[in-house]
Amino acid sequence: MSSSPWFWIVVVAVVVLVAVLVAGLLIARRRRISLDESKAADVVEKPKGGGYTATGGIALAPGGEKTEEAEEPEHPVEDRPETDGQPAVGDDAAVPRDSAQRTVRDVELPEPAEEAAPEPAPEPAPAEEIAPATGRLERLRGRLGKSRSVFGQSLLGLLGAGDLDEDSWQDVEDTLLMADLGAATTTEIVERLRDELKRRAVRTSEEARAVLQEVLTSALSTDAVRAVRALPHTVDGVKQPAVVLIAGVNGTGKTTTTGKLARVLVAQGSTVVLGAADTFRAAAADQLQTWAERVGAEVVRGKEGADPAAVAFDAVKRGTEAGVDAVLVDTAGRLHTKTGLMDELGKVKRVVEKQAKVDEVLLVLDATTGQNGLMQARVFSEVIDVTGIVLTKLDGTAKGGIVFQVQRELGVPVKLVGLGEGPDDLAPFEPGAFVEALLSS
Ligand SMILES: Nc1nc2c(ncn2[C@@H]2O[C@H](COP(=O)(O)OP(=O)(O)OP(=O)(O)O)[C@@H](O)[C@H]2O)c(=O)[nH]1
């Protein structure tokens, strides 16, 4: 019975089962050892080279000031199941699914190297009081004295005299031409005046004055925006300063206008960086610096003879980094007849636009130069997209009529007028108030 084949079959099966169990226990034990941190630490070498395990390339490290001690890696290699020891004979090719799992660790990524934070823009601290910008044209109306007597009073005298004969109308036309309104604008205005005076059967000088005011004001009206684009805006959620280029021929009053405009902006709470890109006249940068000091603005200037485009670029860069509201760039005042020099202005704009859009190009024209100013304006607008006109020295001329012509010819609005050498003698151009000032007694 004991020699029954079934007895031996059972014995062999039990022996095989015991052998399989012993082999399984041995394998499981080996795996447990490889996960044992304290023992593994003895056999796995600590990584060298600042904790960096090269994967087949040359490990490079940033130079400079990084001198911290190499730190122990927070997540040592022996802890990582994916690099769990070396494969041994009899090991599975892949880690069995039922092997011990580690939870995912949060590995802190190094912070990207930060550039030194730019210095903040200086808070505007005007050294002197700045006259409010509102109502300036009214306050400065007395400065239009010359234009007023030649233009306004002459016209009122002619029109207020009752029915006009052809000679009188010729006088009206001459008066307008002398005031630099130009042939086309003059013809248009005379025709409208004749029509309106007849249609309304004007009899008194008061009525004639009202018609004149209306016709002149409408000749100056335009749909174009007269506001100077000098306030900051956001691009992709980041604040960008307004970039304003101030262009014009030598001596028209560019630097003075830049300084006056900075005062207006500072008075309204804006921070401003001024770019002294007129590098051909050393005194221009000094002059701008003085304006800046008076309003507490910062100036970016280059060496004498430096590339104006580079200075303009630096000014816009500085303004952007410092987070100011506006960057006003006083460009080189070069003669419009020199093609190369005019091209330079185009270059200034192109270079600046590598980092920020130019929001406004103000062309400064000297009202006392009359037709010559108009010629300059035409050339400038061929080289650069002029977005606004500043007409300076209107206080020193009887030719205030240039305002009409410039706007009509260029299709660009007159945005500001200079009415004196004083720091606050810059006014917004408002057609109604301007005509009113011309016609006031
Ligand atoms: N009367 C009067 N003078 C002005 C006005 N604007 C500027 N000026 C004067 O015009 C002269 C020239 O002004 P600047 O600002 O130096 O002219 P600019 O165009 O910068 O000249 P450059 O630097 O040589 O290119 C200065 O004496 C200013 O005081 C104005 O509106 N009225």
The ligand as an SDF file (V2000), in Angstrom:
LIG
                    3D

 32 34  0  0  0  0  0  0  0  0999 V2000
    8.9120  132.5690  -29.1460 N   0  0  0  0  0  0  0  0  0  0  0  0
    9.0180  131.2700  -29.1240 C   0  0  0  0  0  0  0  0  0  0  0  0
   10.2240  130.6940  -29.1120 N   0  0  0  0  0  0  0  0  0  0  0  0
   10.3050  129.3510  -29.0900 C   0  0  0  0  0  0  0  0  0  0  0  0
    9.1520  128.5310  -29.0860 C   0  0  0  0  0  0  0  0  0  0  0  0
    9.5640  127.2490  -29.0870 N   0  0  0  0  0  0  0  0  0  0  0  0
   10.9120  127.2620  -29.0840 C   0  0  0  0  0  0  0  0  0  0  0  0
   11.3660  128.5300  -29.0880 N   0  0  0  0  0  0  0  0  0  0  0  0
   12.7420  128.9800  -29.1120 C   0  0  0  0  0  0  0  0  0  0  0  0
   13.3540  128.5550  -30.3140 O   0  0  0  0  0  0  0  0  0  0  0  0
   14.7370  128.3510  -30.1080 C   0  0  0  0  0  0  0  0  0  0  0  0
   15.1370  126.9900  -30.6630 C   0  0  0  0  0  0  0  0  0  0  0  0
   14.5240  126.0140  -29.8800 O   0  0  0  0  0  0  0  0  0  0  0  0
   15.1550  124.5690  -29.6890 P   0  0  0  0  0  0  0  0  0  0  0  0
   14.1960  123.8150  -28.8530 O   0  0  0  0  0  0  0  0  0  0  0  0
   16.5600  124.6310  -29.2540 O   0  0  0  0  0  0  0  0  0  0  0  0
   15.1190  124.0500  -31.1730 O   0  0  0  0  0  0  0  0  0  0  0  0
   15.5800  122.6550  -31.7600 P   0  0  0  0  0  0  0  0  0  0  0  0
   14.6510  122.3590  -32.8660 O   0  0  0  0  0  0  0  0  0  0  0  0
   15.6980  121.6540  -30.7000 O   0  0  0  0  0  0  0  0  0  0  0  0
   16.9860  123.0330  -32.3320 O   0  0  0  0  0  0  0  0  0  0  0  0
   18.2580  122.0810  -32.5520 P   0  0  0  0  0  0  0  0  0  0  0  0
   18.5620  121.4920  -31.2220 O   0  0  0  0  0  0  0  0  0  0  0  0
   19.2820  123.0280  -33.0370 O   0  0  0  0  0  0  0  0  0  0  0  0
   17.8610  121.0620  -33.5430 O   0  0  0  0  0  0  0  0  0  0  0  0
   14.9750  128.4930  -28.6090 C   0  0  0  0  0  0  0  0  0  0  0  0
   15.4960  129.7540  -28.3430 O   0  0  0  0  0  0  0  0  0  0  0  0
   13.5740  128.3590  -28.0200 C   0  0  0  0  0  0  0  0  0  0  0  0
   13.4390  129.0810  -26.8250 O   0  0  0  0  0  0  0  0  0  0  0  0
    7.8690  129.1650  -29.1000 C   0  0  0  0  0  0  0  0  0  0  0  0
    6.8060  128.5560  -29.1230 O   0  0  0  0  0  0  0  0  0  0  0  0
    7.8690  130.5270  -29.1070 N   0  0  0  0  0  0  0  0  0  0  0  0
  1  2  1  0
  2  3  2  0
  2 32  1  0
  3  4  1  0
  4  5  2  0
  4  8  1  0
  5  6  1  0
  5 30  1  0
  6  7  2  0
  7  8  1  0
  8  9  1  0
  9 10  1  0
  9 28  1  0
 10 11  1  0
 11 12  1  0
 11 26  1  0
 12 13  1  0
 13 14  1  0
 14 15  2  0
 14 16  1  0
 14 17  1  0
 17 18  1  0
 18 19  2  0
 18 20  1  0
 18 21  1  0
 21 22  1  0
 22 23  2  0
 22 24  1  0
 22 25  1  0
 26 27  1  0
 26 28  1  0
 28 29  1  0
 30 31  2  0
 30 32  1  0
M  END
$$$$
